[in-house]
Amino acid sequence: MKGFSFVRTRGVAFALSLLLLAAGMIAWAVRGLNYNVEFTGGAAWTLRFERPVEAGPVRSVLEEQGLDDAIVQLAEGGKVALVRTPHVDQATQQKVLEALGTQVAPVQLEQFDSISPVIGREIKEKGLLALGLATVGMIVYMTVRFEFWFAVAAILAMLHDVFMVVGLFALLQWQVDSSFIAAVLTVFGYSINDTVVVFDRIRENLRLRRKEPLEELVDRSIRQVLRRSLLTGTTTLMALAAVFAFGGETIRAFAGAMFFGILFGTYSSIFVASPLWYVLRQRAARRQAQARAAG
């Protein structure tokens, strides 16, 4: 990619990011996130059938019992149903099991959890607090190690990755559970780490190539770490794809958030963070020049 300029094509990358972010944020505002029982409160059922079943008949039985908002997910080839319903009492639970055994297939209730939405509120509050503290800490670290505009560009790129993941989950209505919060915080760390690698090379080249135009210096720095970033991202994505496909329902939200978070993080560290720093640095230099001219 010697003839390709990441800086000169930044408009395309920025426009693509803004388009995807807008789609995700609109979906988040209109449809919201598909929170699981940990956040909304209700009942979580794990049902094991003697033979494979389909989600439709299971959902129909639940609707007949007055559980219209039930969510049914199948696992293990249709022999296990993971069901989320509003709160139910013991009598309703027994009626549902009897109806499923009669109309669908003999069934055994393996697990039943009744969860308060208070737990979900605490998870969200602590997750946001952790994200806020990490952001402040990262701004301080990046400012001390590099400079303020490096810190601003890195945090904006990180927020780009986090909101991309949140928007995707809102758009596809994938279920959000407590592991999703952990995945988002992990994406935060990965995104910053990948961006720091590029910024460190830019800082090194700023010392070694003082006379080189800044645009060419940024492009050179990205190309020098491009192979490393792509190889690291690709191998990580391959492992996460396997976990997402074969890891089972319990870690699918975590693996999905991690997969797309690292995908967006690799993209932003190459096409967004460094060109954004270039724009911020150039604007700051112009303002300083205008201030000196005016003074």
C-alpha positions as CSV (number, residue, x, y, z in Angstrom):
1,M,0.0,0.0,0.0
2,K,3.0,2.3,-0.7
3,G,1.0,4.6,-3.0
4,F,-2.1,4.8,-0.8
5,S,-2.5,7.8,1.5
6,F,-4.4,7.2,4.7
7,V,-4.5,10.9,5.5
8,R,-5.7,12.1,2.1
9,T,-8.5,9.5,2.0
10,R,-9.6,10.3,5.6
11,G,-12.8,11.9,4.3
12,V,-14.0,8.5,3.0
13,A,-13.2,6.7,6.2
14,F,-14.8,9.5,8.4
15,A,-17.9,9.4,6.2
16,L,-18.2,5.6,6.5
17,S,-17.8,5.7,10.2
18,L,-20.4,8.5,10.6
19,L,-22.8,6.6,8.4
20,L,-22.5,3.4,10.4
21,L,-22.6,5.3,13.7
22,A,-25.7,7.2,12.6
23,A,-27.5,3.9,11.7
24,G,-26.6,2.3,15.0
25,M,-27.5,5.3,17.1
26,I,-30.9,5.7,15.3
27,A,-31.5,2.0,16.0
28,W,-30.6,2.4,19.6
29,A,-32.9,5.4,20.0
30,V,-35.8,3.8,18.2
31,R,-35.6,0.1,19.1
32,G,-33.4,0.2,22.1
33,L,-31.1,-2.6,23.3
34,N,-32.5,-6.1,23.7
35,Y,-31.7,-6.5,27.4
36,N,-31.9,-10.0,28.9
37,V,-33.5,-10.9,32.2
38,E,-30.5,-9.6,34.2
39,F,-31.5,-6.0,33.1
40,T,-35.3,-6.1,32.7
41,G,-36.3,-8.5,35.5
42,G,-38.4,-11.5,34.9
43,A,-37.9,-15.2,34.7
44,A,-35.3,-17.2,32.8
45,W,-36.1,-20.8,32.0
46,T,-33.8,-23.6,30.8
47,L,-35.9,-26.4,29.3
48,R,-34.6,-29.8,28.1
49,F,-36.9,-31.7,25.7
50,E,-36.6,-35.4,25.0
51,R,-36.4,-34.7,21.2
52,P,-35.5,-31.7,19.1
53,V,-38.2,-29.1,18.9
54,E,-38.8,-25.8,17.0
55,A,-39.1,-22.4,18.6
56,G,-42.5,-21.6,17.0
57,P,-44.5,-24.3,18.9
58,V,-42.8,-23.5,22.2
59,R,-43.6,-19.8,21.7
60,S,-47.2,-20.6,20.8
61,V,-47.7,-22.6,24.0
62,L,-46.3,-19.7,26.1
63,E,-48.6,-17.2,24.4
64,E,-51.6,-19.5,25.2
65,Q,-50.5,-19.3,28.8
66,G,-50.5,-15.5,28.7
67,L,-46.7,-15.0,28.2
68,D,-46.9,-12.9,25.1
69,D,-43.5,-11.3,25.3
70,A,-41.6,-14.6,25.7
71,I,-38.2,-14.9,23.9
72,V,-37.2,-18.5,22.9
73,Q,-33.7,-19.5,21.8
74,L,-32.8,-23.1,21.0
75,A,-29.5,-24.8,21.7
76,E,-28.0,-28.3,21.4
77,G,-29.8,-29.0,18.1
78,G,-33.2,-28.0,19.4
79,K,-33.2,-30.2,22.5
80,V,-32.7,-27.3,24.9
81,A,-34.8,-24.1,24.9
82,L,-33.6,-20.9,26.7
83,V,-36.7,-19.0,27.5
84,R,-37.2,-15.5,28.9
85,T,-40.6,-14.4,30.2
86,P,-42.1,-11.9,32.6
87,H,-42.3,-12.9,36.2
88,V,-44.5,-16.0,36.8
89,D,-45.8,-17.7,39.9
90,Q,-45.5,-21.4,40.8
91,A,-48.9,-22.2,39.5
92,T,-48.3,-20.6,36.1
93,Q,-44.9,-22.3,35.9
94,Q,-46.5,-25.7,36.4
95,K,-49.2,-25.0,33.8
96,V,-46.6,-24.0,31.2
97,L,-44.6,-27.2,31.8
98,E,-47.7,-29.4,31.5
99,A,-48.8,-27.6,28.3
100,L,-45.3,-28.0,26.7
101,G,-45.2,-31.7,27.6
102,T,-48.6,-32.3,26.1
103,Q,-48.4,-30.1,22.9
104,V,-44.7,-30.0,22.1
105,A,-42.6,-32.8,23.6
106,P,-41.9,-34.3,27.1
107,V,-39.9,-31.6,28.9
108,Q,-37.8,-31.2,32.0
109,L,-37.2,-27.8,33.7
110,E,-33.4,-27.8,34.3
111,Q,-33.2,-24.3,35.7
112,F,-35.5,-21.4,36.6
113,D,-34.3,-18.0,37.8
114,S,-36.3,-15.1,39.0
115,I,-34.2,-11.9,38.7
116,S,-34.9,-8.4,39.9
117,P,-34.1,-5.5,37.4
118,V,-32.2,-3.9,40.3
119,I,-29.3,-6.2,39.4
120,G,-29.3,-4.9,35.8
121,R,-29.3,-1.3,37.0
122,E,-26.3,-1.9,39.2
123,I,-24.4,-3.6,36.4
124,K,-25.1,-0.7,34.0
125,E,-24.2,1.9,36.6
126,K,-20.9,0.2,37.5
127,G,-20.1,-0.4,33.9
128,L,-20.6,3.2,33.0
129,L,-18.5,4.3,36.0
130,A,-15.7,1.9,35.0
131,L,-15.8,3.3,31.4
132,G,-15.7,6.9,32.7
133,L,-12.8,6.3,35.1
134,A,-10.9,4.4,32.4
135,T,-11.5,7.3,29.9
136,V,-10.2,9.9,32.4
137,G,-7.2,7.7,33.2
138,M,-6.4,7.1,29.6
139,I,-6.6,10.9,28.8
140,V,-4.1,11.6,31.5
141,Y,-1.8,8.7,30.4
142,M,-1.8,9.7,26.7
143,T,-1.3,13.3,27.5
144,V,1.8,12.6,29.7
145,R,3.3,10.0,27.4
146,F,2.5,11.7,24.1
147,E,0.6,15.0,23.9
148,F,-3.0,16.3,24.5
149,W,-4.1,15.9,20.8
150,F,-2.9,12.3,20.8
151,A,-5.1,11.7,23.9
152,V,-8.2,13.4,22.2
153,A,-7.8,11.3,19.0
154,A,-7.3,8.1,20.9
155,I,-10.4,8.6,23.1
156,L,-12.6,9.6,20.1
157,A,-11.4,6.5,18.3
158,M,-12.1,4.3,21.3
159,L,-15.6,5.8,21.7
160,H,-16.1,5.2,17.9
161,D,-15.4,1.5,18.5
162,V,-17.6,1.2,21.6
163,F,-20.6,3.0,20.0
164,M,-20.2,0.9,16.8
165,V,-20.6,-2.3,18.9
166,V,-23.6,-0.9,20.9
167,G,-25.2,0.3,17.7
168,L,-24.8,-3.0,16.0
169,F,-26.4,-4.8,18.9
170,A,-29.3,-2.4,18.8
171,L,-29.6,-2.8,15.0
172,L,-29.6,-6.6,15.0
173,Q,-31.4,-6.8,18.4
174,W,-28.9,-9.3,19.8
175,Q,-29.4,-10.0,23.4
176,V,-27.4,-7.9,25.9
177,D,-26.4,-9.5,29.1
178,S,-23.8,-8.8,31.8
179,S,-21.0,-10.3,29.7
180,F,-21.7,-7.6,27.1
181,I,-20.5,-5.0,29.6
182,A,-17.3,-6.9,30.1
183,A,-16.8,-7.2,26.4
184,V,-17.3,-3.5,25.8
185,L,-14.6,-2.7,28.5
186,T,-12.3,-5.2,26.9
187,V,-12.8,-3.6,23.5
188,F,-12.0,-0.2,25.1
189,G,-8.6,-1.6,26.2
190,Y,-7.9,-3.3,22.9
191,S,-8.7,-0.2,20.9
192,I,-6.5,2.0,22.9
193,N,-3.6,-0.5,22.8
194,D,-3.8,-0.8,19.0
195,T,-4.0,3.0,18.6
196,V,-1.0,3.5,20.9
197,V,1.2,1.3,18.7
198,V,0.5,3.6,15.7
199,F,0.9,6.8,17.8
200,D,4.2,5.6,19.2
201,R,5.6,5.2,15.7
202,I,4.3,8.6,14.8
203,R,6.0,10.1,17.8
204,E,9.3,8.3,17.0
205,N,9.2,9.5,13.4
206,L,8.5,13.1,14.6
207,R,11.9,13.0,16.2
208,L,13.7,11.3,13.4
209,R,12.1,13.0,10.4
210,R,11.6,16.6,11.5
211,K,11.6,18.0,7.9
212,E,9.2,15.5,6.4
213,P,5.7,16.9,5.8
214,L,3.3,15.8,8.5
215,E,0.9,14.1,6.1
216,E,3.7,11.9,4.6
217,L,5.0,11.2,8.1
218,V,1.6,9.9,9.4
219,D,1.2,7.7,6.3
220,R,4.7,6.3,6.7
221,S,4.1,5.6,10.4
222,I,0.8,3.7,9.6
223,R,2.4,1.7,6.9
224,Q,5.3,0.7,9.2
225,V,2.9,-0.9,11.7
226,L,0.1,-2.0,9.2
227,R,1.3,-5.6,8.9
228,R,1.5,-6.0,12.6
229,S,-1.9,-4.6,13.2
230,L,-3.6,-6.7,10.5
231,L,-1.9,-9.9,11.6
232,T,-2.8,-9.4,15.2
233,G,-6.4,-8.4,14.4
234,T,-6.9,-11.3,12.0
235,T,-5.7,-14.0,14.3
236,T,-7.7,-12.6,17.2
237,L,-10.8,-12.4,15.0
238,M,-10.4,-16.0,13.8
239,A,-10.3,-17.3,17.4
240,L,-13.4,-15.2,18.4
241,A,-15.3,-16.3,15.3
242,A,-14.8,-19.9,16.4
243,V,-16.0,-19.1,19.9
244,F,-19.0,-17.2,18.5
245,A,-20.0,-20.1,16.3
246,F,-19.3,-23.1,18.6
247,G,-19.1,-21.7,22.1
248,G,-22.8,-21.9,22.9
249,E,-25.5,-19.5,23.9
250,T,-24.0,-18.5,27.3
251,I,-21.0,-16.7,25.8
252,R,-22.4,-15.7,22.4
253,A,-23.1,-12.1,23.4
254,F,-19.6,-11.7,24.8
255,A,-17.9,-13.3,21.7
256,G,-20.0,-11.3,19.3
257,A,-19.3,-8.0,21.0
258,M,-15.6,-8.9,21.2
259,F,-15.5,-9.9,17.5
260,F,-17.0,-6.8,16.1
261,G,-15.3,-4.6,18.7
262,I,-11.9,-5.8,17.6
263,L,-12.9,-5.6,14.0
264,F,-13.9,-1.9,14.4
265,G,-10.9,-1.3,16.6
266,T,-8.4,-2.6,14.0
267,Y,-10.2,-0.4,11.4
268,S,-10.2,2.7,13.5
269,S,-6.6,2.4,14.6
270,I,-5.6,2.5,10.9
271,F,-8.1,4.7,9.2
272,V,-9.6,6.9,11.9
273,A,-7.3,7.6,14.9
274,S,-4.1,8.8,13.1
275,P,-5.9,10.8,10.4
276,L,-8.0,12.4,13.2
277,W,-4.9,13.3,15.1
278,Y,-3.5,14.9,11.9
279,V,-6.6,17.0,11.5
280,L,-6.6,18.1,15.2
281,R,-2.8,18.8,15.1
282,Q,-3.1,20.9,11.9
283,R,-6.0,22.9,13.3
284,A,-4.2,23.6,16.5
285,A,-1.1,24.7,14.6
286,R,-3.2,27.1,12.4
287,R,-4.8,28.6,15.5
288,Q,-1.4,29.2,17.1
289,A,-0.1,30.8,13.9
290,Q,-3.2,33.1,13.7
291,A,-2.7,34.0,17.4
292,R,0.9,34.9,16.8
293,A,0.1,36.9,13.7
294,A,-2.6,38.8,15.6
295,G,-0.3,39.4,18.6
